Amino acid sequence: MSDAEKRKHIRLESLHLLDYIVIDSVGTRGRHAMGRTLDISESGIKIETNEPLIMGDLLVVTIGLEDDLIDLHGEVTNCRPASGMFVNGVQFTDIPEEGKKLLKKYSEAFMAKTKENND
């Protein structure tokens, strides 16, 4: 099964700066760093980082969508090297209700823009 077939939500190709904090197994906040999104959906995000993330790491990711900031909690599901950087898949584990609304709004706006560009 391809990655596209496994996904529950359509991923939006996007590029936004973000910051993240790695949370350890007892809930202690650890490493804090910057990255950028490569794509995003309502259920997960693909981020590019300078350092590899470990599968199973828990993250608090703060991302800007348009003029809004969203704090998202997720778990690293994969990591691979790419052009001197690392591409990491993160599945959301907890999104505040406001974050869900913003992700949905962003998804709808992105899809409308994509359709407009294709017409």
C-alpha angles and dihedrals in degrees: 000000000000123000090252091056093050094054121100093200133038110258117230116221102231142146122216134150115245141171127220140191122208113225119205126222093271094049099259115147111238135165116018119200146148130251140151136244119248094183138346140198136174090270105038152353138227111219134186116219138175092232129042119258119219120242106255095027111140116225139192104209123192111199133176116225109185104311096338131091119214128191110212129183119212148154124239108244100177144356132196134172117250127176096332092315134080127248112210130188115215124188114205114243100175129018120174113237091251089052091053090052092050093047090050092047091049092047092051093047092048093049091049091050091048091051091048091052091050095050 
